[in-house]
Amino acid sequence: MAAREGSEPVLTSRTSLERVSDRELVITRTIGGPARIVFEAWTRPEHVSRWWAPQALGAGMASCDAEVRVGGSYRYVVQHRRGGRFAFSGEYREITPPARLVYTAFFEPTADGRMPGVEAVVVTVTFEERDGQTRIVSRELYPSKEVLDGAIATGMERGVHVTMDQLDALVASLQ
């Protein structure tokens, strides 16, 4: 990622986002590392806290808690440098290390009402290793077209590009 003086970051990410139906978004990225390390980076709170929030867009993790087991829950709180906070939480439905993870994602309502809570999204992530790299495919199934439209309208695409770049850098540092 490069940035020009006084402007938004210029995205140079190798991440793709594709809306495959009214309710489904597919995010794909190849990460430079083995599936075991990528899976750990995706599931261990001490690693998630280092890549989940888009730092180049002024965000950081205020807290990151997860009990990674079927039926376990997680909660990530993101803090923006301007002071706003928002949280994601959910429950793990399937865990098959290091190949597959299924969980719900619920965007918690913000105190100021700018972001209303919505029904949970079901996220299925696969990690396919080939030649020392891991292809991540994250399928996000939203409860309705309107909820997916609202998520996209928040600017999530920019954040996804930044966080996937951060994940790639973190995995490189863990090898």
N, C-alpha and C positions, 0 to 999 in steps of 0.2 A: 504494500500500500504506500502510495506517495501522497504528499499533501502540498498544496501551493500556499504561499503566505496569505493568511487572511481568508482562506476558503475552506470548504468541506473537503474531507479526504477524497482522493481519487481512487476508485475501487479497481484493483488489479487481481482480484480473487479468481481462483479456478473453481469456484462453487457455482453450481447451477440450481436454479429454482424453477420448477415447472408446475403450473396449475393444470392437473390432468383431468379434473372434473369440477363441477360447481362446488364440491365440498373437499376436494383433496389436493394437497400441495406435496410435491416430491422435491426434496433437497438432496443433491448428490455432490460428493467431494471425495477425491483421492488424497489420502494423508500419507506422508512419507514415514511410515513405520509399520511394525507388525501389528496384527489385529489385537493381540494380547495387551499391548501398551495402549493402543487407541481405545479399547474397551475400558481399561482402567481409568484413562483420562476422562472418559465419558461418565463414569459411575462413581469414582471416589471423590468425596467432597473436597479434599485438599487439592485435587487437580481441577475439578469443575470450577472452583472459586478463582482459578487463574485464567480461565478462558471464556466462561459463559457470558460475561458482561462485555459489551463492545467498548473497550477502553479508548480507542481512537475517536469514538463519538461522545466521550465524556462520561462514561459509566464505569462503575466498579461494583464489586460484590459487597453488600453490607453483611450478609450472612448466607451460609450454604450448609444445609443439613440434609442428610439422606440415610435411610435405613434400607440398603439395597438387598432386598429379599422379596420374593413373591408375597404380596400383601403389605409390604413395607411402604413407607411414604417418603417424600422429599419436599423440601421448601427452599427456594432460592429467592433472596431479596436483592434487588438491584438498586443501587443508589446513583442518581445522576449528579454531576458536579454542581448543577444549579439547585440541588436540594430535593428534587422529587424522588420518590421511592415507588417501586412496584414489585410485586411478588408473583412467582409461579409456584404452584404446588401440584402434587399428584400422587398416584399410587402405582407401584410396580405390579404388572400383571404377568409378565413372563421374563425370565432371565436365563439365557443360555450363553454363558461366557465361552469364548469371546466372539460369538457369531451373531447373536440376536438379543434385542431388548424391546419389550413392549410395556408402555406405561401411559397413564393419562396425564394430561397437562391442563391445568386450570389457571387462568389468568385472574388473580384475585382483584376485586374492585379496589380502586384507590380512594383514600380518605377524602380527596377533593372532588370526587365524582367524575373526573375527566376520563377515567377508564372504568367502565362498568364491568362487573364480573360476568362471565358467560359460562355456558355449559362446557364440560371438559372435552378436550381434543384427545383422540387416541393416536399415539405416536408409536410407529413400528420402525425400529432402526436395525439395519443389518450391517455387518462388518465382514467384508470379504477380502481376505489377504491373497495377494499375488505378487511374487518377486519382491518381497520385503516392503510392499506398500499395501495400504488398506483402503478399499473403496467403501465409503459410507453411503448408504441410501436410507434417508429418513422420510417415511411416508406419514404425513399428518392428515388425519381424517377429522374434519370439523363437523360440528353438529348441524350446521346449515350453511348455505351459500352466504347469508348475511354475516355470519360470524367470521368466515374466511375473508370476506370482503373487508370487514372491520380490522382484522389482523393485518392484512396487507396495507390498509390505509394508515396504520401506525408508523410505517416506515421500516417494518421488520426486515425487508429485503436487504437494506444497507447493513443492518445489525447482523444478519446471518452471514453475510460476506465477511465482515470484520471478525466475528467470533470464530468462524471456520479457519481463517488465517491464524488466529491466536491458538486454536487447537493444534494446527499443523506445527507451529513454532514450539508449543509445549511438548508435543510428542517427540520432536527432534531433540529437545533438551533432556528427555527422560531415557533416551537410548544410551 
